[in-house]
Amino acid sequence: MSGGNHTGKVWFVTGASSGFGRAIAKTALASGDRVVVSARSEDDAHDVADEYPERGLALALDVTDADMARSAVAKAVSTFGRVDVVVNNAGYGHVGAIEELSDCELRDQLEVNLFGVINVTRAALPHMREQRSGHLVQMSSLNGIEGLVGGGYYAASKFAIEGFSESLAEEVAHLGINVTIVEPGPHRTRFANDESARWASPIDDYTDSVGRAREAIKQLDGHQPGDPDRAADAIVAAVRTPSPPRRLPLGSLAVEHIGARLTAQLDDLRAWSDVSVSTDFPTREGERGSTS
């Protein structure tokens, strides 16, 4: 296997053993591109990569290990000659109240969901800078815009990805590198089942808030309105467009909820704008605080 004379894109997908990562890897491979299919266990990536042995490469990757991330990206470059698209998909949800998760549980959540994205992004950037091209697809969530009862640390990780990626996009645009933040609503992945999601030990006082959310999440599993394969088609199409979006919500619930959240935020901004601007130093001559 080598770089050869392929003209398609080279993808590097994390968390590709299931869900969005798996669907994106399969869609990109089926379209003729080359794909590094990475997962915590290489065995979990082989069935996807082995369907296209000349264009698929299965790699083990623990995204919380920065050295391993650098080695995996270097392997991708040495195998295919370049990396055009990085999909930072690895992550999981840990359901529980802010108070319910242990210190270890909350740090594990942020290590995978946030620092994993940072590790892989930092590993890919030197190669993309050298190429003067590339596309970073950062998997956020509807809950990167709207908070989630029972998922405060998950939401915190996704809100952080949004700010990190917004800043990154402005830093690298002049280098020919694009950044797209993907914000899916509920899709029919394994995200909410017991194989993927983790569940904190409940505290009775949170039954009426987090307890209800916990049950709603369990009942939603397998009935989410979003189709991961259609989501993969949308992401691949966004990457291929000459002017890719900065943000890409996926699913009707994402569009509805994000729209409502942004409208409410704008309403607050307008309602409190007089108070907000009153905290500036006065600028007219003769007013207290004027430096003239």
VEXZA-57505 format. One record per residue (C-alpha): residue number from 1; y, x, z; chain; residue in one letter. Coordinates in Angstrom, 2 decimals. Each point is the difference from the previous one (the first is absolute). Example, Ala and Ser with C-alpha at 12.3 -4.5 7.8 and 13.67 -1.06 7.14 Angstrom:
<recs>
REC seq      yy      xx      zz mol type
REC   1   -4.50   12.30    7.80   A    A
REC   2    3.44    1.37   -0.66   A    S
</recs>
This chain:
<recs>
REC seq      yy      xx      zz mol type
REC   1    0.00    0.00    0.00   A    M
REC   2    3.41    1.38   -0.93   A    S
REC   3    3.50   -0.97   -0.97   A    G
REC   4   -0.89   -0.09   -3.70   A    G
REC   5    2.30   -1.66   -2.52   A    N
REC   6    0.35   -3.36    1.72   A    H
REC   7    3.34   -1.72   -0.47   A    T
REC   8   -0.44   -2.64    2.72   A    G
REC   9    1.25    0.22    3.55   A    K
REC  10   -1.74    1.73    2.89   A    V
REC  11   -0.14   -2.16    3.13   A    W
REC  12   -0.66    1.05    3.59   A    F
REC  13   -0.97   -3.02    2.11   A    V
REC  14   -0.53    0.07    3.76   A    T
REC  15   -2.04   -2.53    1.94   A    G
REC  16   -1.96   -0.83   -3.15   A    A
REC  17   -3.24   -1.09    1.66   A    S
REC  18    1.13   -3.63    0.04   A    S
REC  19    2.90   -2.41   -0.46   A    G
REC  20    3.06    0.92   -2.01   A    F
REC  21   -0.96    3.66   -0.32   A    G
REC  22   -3.37   -0.79   -1.52   A    R
REC  23    1.49   -2.62   -2.34   A    A
REC  24    2.77    2.34   -1.18   A    I
REC  25   -2.44    2.86   -0.62   A    A
REC  26   -2.33   -2.24   -2.01   A    K
REC  27    2.87   -1.46   -2.05   A    T
REC  28    1.47    3.41   -0.82   A    A
REC  29   -3.41    1.40   -0.97   A    L
REC  30   -0.79   -3.04   -2.15   A    A
REC  31    3.30    0.48   -1.84   A    S
REC  32   -0.96    3.55   -1.00   A    G
REC  33    1.86    2.01    2.64   A    D
REC  34   -1.47    2.68    2.26   A    R
REC  35   -0.22   -0.79    3.70   A    V
REC  36   -0.64    1.92    3.20   A    V
REC  37   -1.74   -2.57    2.17   A    V
REC  38    0.41    1.06    3.62   A    S
REC  39   -1.37   -1.49    3.21   A    A
REC  40   -0.84    1.20    3.49   A    R
REC  41   -3.57    0.50   -1.21   A    S
REC  42   -0.63    1.32   -3.50   A    E
REC  43   -3.07   -2.26   -0.19   A    D
REC  44    2.30   -3.04    0.22   A    D
REC  45    1.85    1.16   -3.13   A    A
REC  46   -2.89    1.06   -2.21   A    H
REC  47   -1.01   -3.42   -1.31   A    D
REC  48    3.46   -0.49   -1.53   A    V
REC  49    0.46    3.55   -1.32   A    A
REC  50   -3.55    0.29   -1.35   A    D
REC  51    0.51   -2.92   -2.38   A    E
REC  52    2.23    2.36   -2.01   A    Y
REC  53   -1.42    3.49    0.66   A    P
REC  54    2.39    1.74   -2.41   A    E
REC  55    3.08   -1.67    1.45   A    R
REC  56   -0.83   -0.78    3.62   A    G
REC  57   -0.10    2.42    2.92   A    L
REC  58   -1.16   -1.06    3.48   A    A
REC  59    1.51    1.90    2.92   A    L
REC  60   -0.22   -0.28    3.77   A    A
REC  61    3.43   -0.27    1.60   A    L
REC  62    1.13   -0.67    3.53   A    D
REC  63    3.68   -0.67   -0.60   A    V
REC  64    0.87    0.93    3.58   A    T
REC  65   -0.97    3.61   -0.79   A    D
REC  66    2.95    1.62   -1.82   A    A
REC  67   -2.04    3.06   -1.06   A    D
REC  68   -2.72   -2.23   -1.41   A    M
REC  69    2.62   -1.99   -1.92   A    A
REC  70    1.40    3.19   -1.56   A    R
REC  71   -3.50    1.17   -0.94   A    S
REC  72   -0.89   -3.37   -1.55   A    A
REC  73    3.15   -0.11   -2.12   A    V
REC  74   -0.57    3.63   -1.06   A    A
REC  75   -3.57   -0.91   -1.01   A    K
REC  76    1.36   -2.87   -2.09   A    A
REC  77    2.43    2.32   -1.77   A    V
REC  78   -2.62    2.70   -0.60   A    S
REC  79   -2.41   -2.60   -1.40   A    T
REC  80    2.32   -2.08   -2.17   A    F
REC  81    2.97    2.34   -0.48   A    G
REC  82    2.58   -2.24    1.65   A    R
REC  83    0.57   -3.03    2.22   A    V
REC  84    2.19   -2.75   -1.45   A    D
REC  85   -0.42   -2.88    2.44   A    V
REC  86   -0.74    0.09    3.72   A    V
REC  87   -0.95   -3.29    1.62   A    V
REC  88    0.40    0.23    3.78   A    N
REC  89   -2.30   -2.84    0.91   A    N
REC  90   -2.02    1.19    3.01   A    A
REC  91    0.67   -2.04    3.10   A    G
REC  92   -1.26   -2.71    2.33   A    Y
REC  93    1.22   -2.68    2.37   A    G
REC  94   -0.46   -0.03    3.76   A    H
REC  95    0.54   -3.49    1.34   A    V
REC  96    1.44   -0.32    3.48   A    G
REC  97    3.19   -0.47    1.97   A    A
REC  98    2.38    2.92    0.45   A    I
REC  99   -1.22    0.24    3.58   A    E
REC 100   -3.70   -0.39   -0.83   A    E
REC 101   -0.60    3.08   -2.13   A    L
REC 102   -0.78    3.17    1.90   A    S
REC 103    2.05    3.16   -0.56   A    D
REC 104   -2.86    1.43   -2.05   A    C
REC 105   -0.34   -3.14   -2.12   A    E
REC 106    3.68   -0.22   -0.87   A    L
REC 107    0.19    3.72   -0.87   A    R
REC 108   -3.12   -0.28   -2.18   A    D
REC 109    1.65   -2.91   -1.84   A    Q
REC 110    3.11    2.06   -0.75   A    L
REC 111   -1.98    3.15   -0.82   A    E
REC 112   -1.87   -1.76   -2.81   A    V
REC 113    2.53   -2.52   -1.28   A    N
REC 114    3.15    2.11    0.21   A    L
REC 115   -0.81    3.68    0.40   A    F
REC 116   -2.84   -0.35   -2.51   A    G
REC 117    2.52   -1.14   -2.60   A    V
REC 118    2.33    2.86    0.94   A    I
REC 119   -2.81    2.59   -0.18   A    N
REC 120   -1.15   -1.04   -3.47   A    V
REC 121    3.55   -0.39   -1.30   A    T
REC 122    0.95    3.49    1.20   A    R
REC 123   -3.18    1.40   -1.54   A    A
REC 124    0.78   -1.51   -3.40   A    A
REC 125    3.73    0.73   -0.21   A    L
REC 126   -0.19    3.73   -0.88   A    P
REC 127   -2.22   -0.80   -3.00   A    H
REC 128    2.22   -2.86   -1.15   A    M
REC 129    3.11    2.15    0.38   A    R
REC 130   -1.56    2.67   -2.17   A    E
REC 131   -0.96   -2.60   -2.61   A    Q
REC 132    3.43   -1.69    0.26   A    R
REC 133   -1.87   -3.30   -0.06   A    S
REC 134   -2.13   -2.23    2.17   A    G
REC 135   -0.22   -3.36    1.69   A    H
REC 136   -0.64   -0.67    3.70   A    L
REC 137   -1.34   -3.47    0.69   A    V
REC 138    0.44   -0.69    3.71   A    Q
REC 139   -2.05   -2.90    1.32   A    M
REC 140    2.18   -1.82    2.50   A    S
REC 141   -0.41   -3.70    0.73   A    S
REC 142    1.76   -3.31    0.37   A    L
REC 143    0.05    1.23    3.61   A    N
REC 144    2.13    2.94   -1.05   A    G
REC 145    2.78   -2.58   -0.34   A    I
REC 146   -1.09   -2.71    2.44   A    E
REC 147   -1.43    0.68    3.46   A    G
REC 148   -3.48   -1.15    0.99   A    L
REC 149   -0.95   -1.54    3.32   A    V
REC 150   -3.09    1.86    1.16   A    G
REC 151    0.66    2.81   -2.45   A    G
REC 152    3.08    1.72    1.38   A    G
REC 153   -1.28    3.53   -0.53   A    Y
REC 154   -1.35   -0.82   -3.45   A    Y
REC 155    3.42   -1.45   -0.89   A    A
REC 156    1.70    3.04    1.52   A    A
REC 157   -2.03    2.28   -2.26   A    S
REC 158    0.87   -2.04   -3.07   A    K
REC 159    3.72   -0.28    0.86   A    F
REC 160   -0.05    3.80    0.38   A    A
REC 161   -1.64    0.43   -3.40   A    I
REC 162    2.81   -2.09   -1.50   A    E
REC 163    2.74    2.23    1.48   A    G
REC 164   -1.89    3.20   -0.78   A    F
REC 165   -0.59   -1.05   -3.60   A    S
REC 166    3.55   -1.26   -0.56   A    E
REC 167    1.33    3.39    1.11   A    S
REC 168   -2.60    1.84   -2.06   A    L
REC 169    0.85   -1.96   -3.14   A    A
REC 170    3.62    1.16    0.13   A    E
REC 171   -1.06    3.61    0.64   A    E
REC 172   -2.36    0.31   -2.97   A    V
REC 173    1.45   -2.25   -2.71   A    A
REC 174    1.79    2.90   -1.71   A    H
REC 175   -3.32    1.84   -0.18   A    L
REC 176   -1.57   -2.71   -2.13   A    G
REC 177   -2.07   -1.39    2.89   A    I
REC 178   -0.16   -3.76    0.57   A    N
REC 179   -0.75   -1.80    3.27   A    V
REC 180   -1.25   -3.58    0.18   A    T
REC 181   -0.50   -1.78    3.33   A    I
REC 182   -2.70   -2.66   -0.33   A    V
REC 183    0.27   -2.97    2.39   A    E
REC 184   -3.14   -2.16   -0.16   A    P
REC 185   -0.42   -3.25    1.79   A    G
REC 186   -3.52   -1.08    1.06   A    P
REC 187   -2.59    0.98   -2.60   A    H
REC 188   -3.76   -0.41    0.11   A    R
REC 189   -0.83    3.54    1.08   A    T
REC 190   -2.03    1.11    3.03   A    R
REC 191    3.25    0.54    1.90   A    F
REC 192   -0.54   -2.79    2.56   A    A
REC 193   -3.75    0.25    0.53   A    N
REC 194   -1.81    1.87    2.75   A    D
REC 195   -0.92    2.87   -2.34   A    E
REC 196    3.65    0.95   -0.49   A    S
REC 197    2.29   -1.68    2.54   A    A
REC 198   -0.04    0.99    3.65   A    R
REC 199    0.57   -2.36    2.89   A    W
REC 200    1.66    0.82    3.32   A    A
REC 201   -1.35   -1.32    3.29   A    S
REC 202    2.04   -3.18    0.67   A    P
REC 203    2.31   -0.67    2.93   A    I
REC 204   -0.04   -3.67    1.02   A    D
REC 205    3.81   -0.29    0.16   A    D
REC 206    0.16    0.53   -3.77   A    Y
REC 207   -2.41   -2.82   -0.88   A    T
REC 208    2.76   -2.28   -1.26   A    D
REC 209    1.48    2.61   -2.34   A    S
REC 210   -2.31    2.87   -0.90   A    V
REC 211   -3.11   -2.05    0.79   A    G
REC 212    0.97   -2.57   -2.60   A    R
REC 213    0.83    2.72   -2.51   A    A
REC 214   -3.35    1.67    0.66   A    R
REC 215   -1.88   -3.21   -0.81   A    E
REC 216    2.14   -0.69   -3.08   A    A
REC 217   -0.72    3.48   -1.38   A    I
REC 218   -3.75   -0.44    0.54   A    K
REC 219    0.02   -3.41   -1.66   A    Q
REC 220    1.99    1.32   -2.96   A    L
REC 221   -2.56    2.72   -0.79   A    D
REC 222   -1.74   -0.87   -3.25   A    G
REC 223    2.51   -2.74   -0.77   A    H
REC 224    3.09    2.07   -0.78   A    Q
REC 225    1.80   -1.28   -3.11   A    P
REC 226    0.43    3.43   -1.61   A    G
REC 227   -2.48    1.53   -2.46   A    D
REC 228   -0.30    3.82    0.43   A    P
REC 229   -0.97    0.46   -3.66   A    D
REC 230    3.09   -1.82   -1.20   A    R
REC 231    2.05    2.04    2.46   A    A
REC 232   -1.46    3.18   -1.50   A    A
REC 233    0.95   -1.21   -3.49   A    D
REC 234    3.58   -0.57    1.20   A    A
REC 235    0.23    3.46    1.59   A    I
REC 236   -1.39    1.77   -3.07   A    V
REC 237    2.41   -1.96   -2.21   A    A
REC 238    2.94    0.98    2.24   A    A
REC 239   -0.98    3.68   -0.23   A    V
REC 240   -0.19   -0.17   -3.78   A    R
REC 241    3.40   -1.64   -0.51   A    T
REC 242    2.87    2.32   -1.00   A    P
REC 243    2.14   -1.32    2.86   A    S
REC 244   -2.32   -0.62    2.96   A    P
REC 245    1.23   -2.12    2.92   A    P
REC 246    1.06    1.54    3.29   A    R
REC 247   -1.77   -2.87    1.79   A    R
REC 248   -2.89   -2.15   -1.18   A    L
REC 249   -0.95   -3.01    2.18   A    P
REC 250   -3.44   -1.38   -0.84   A    L
REC 251   -1.09   -3.60    0.43   A    G
REC 252    1.83   -3.27    0.44   A    S
REC 253    0.12    0.31    3.79   A    L
REC 254    1.61    3.42   -0.27   A    A
REC 255    2.66   -1.29   -2.37   A    V
REC 256    0.67   -3.06    2.18   A    E
REC 257    0.08    1.78    3.35   A    H
REC 258    1.93    3.07   -1.14   A    I
REC 259    2.55   -2.23   -1.71   A    G
REC 260    0.46   -2.07    3.16   A    A
REC 261    0.29    3.12    2.17   A    R
REC 262    2.62    1.61   -2.23   A    L
REC 263    1.97   -3.25   -0.20   A    T
REC 264    0.02   -0.28    3.80   A    A
REC 265    1.09    3.61    0.31   A    Q
REC 266    2.82   -0.57   -2.46   A    L
REC 267    1.08   -3.13    1.89   A    D
REC 268    0.22    2.02    3.22   A    D
REC 269    1.92    2.74   -1.79   A    L
REC 270    2.59   -2.48   -1.24   A    R
REC 271    0.23   -1.97    3.24   A    A
REC 272    0.65    3.10    2.09   A    W
REC 273    1.91    2.08   -2.51   A    S
REC 274    3.36   -0.33    1.84   A    D
REC 275   -1.59    1.29    3.21   A    V
REC 276   -1.87    2.69   -1.89   A    S
REC 277    3.05    1.48   -1.72   A    V
REC 278    2.11   -0.27    3.19   A    S
REC 279   -1.76    3.07    1.43   A    T
REC 280    1.70    2.35   -2.51   A    D
REC 281    3.00    2.04    1.08   A    F
REC 282    3.24   -1.74   -1.03   A    P
REC 283    1.44    1.51   -3.16   A    T
REC 284    3.48   -1.56   -0.31   A    R
REC 285    2.93    2.17    1.13   A    E
REC 286    1.20   -0.80    3.51   A    G
REC 287   -3.22   -1.64    1.16   A    E
REC 288   -1.82    1.42    2.98   A    R
REC 289   -2.42    2.65   -1.11   A    G
REC 290    1.90    0.88   -3.16   A    S
REC 291    0.07    3.74   -0.71   A    T
REC 292    3.09   -0.19   -2.20   A    S
</recs>
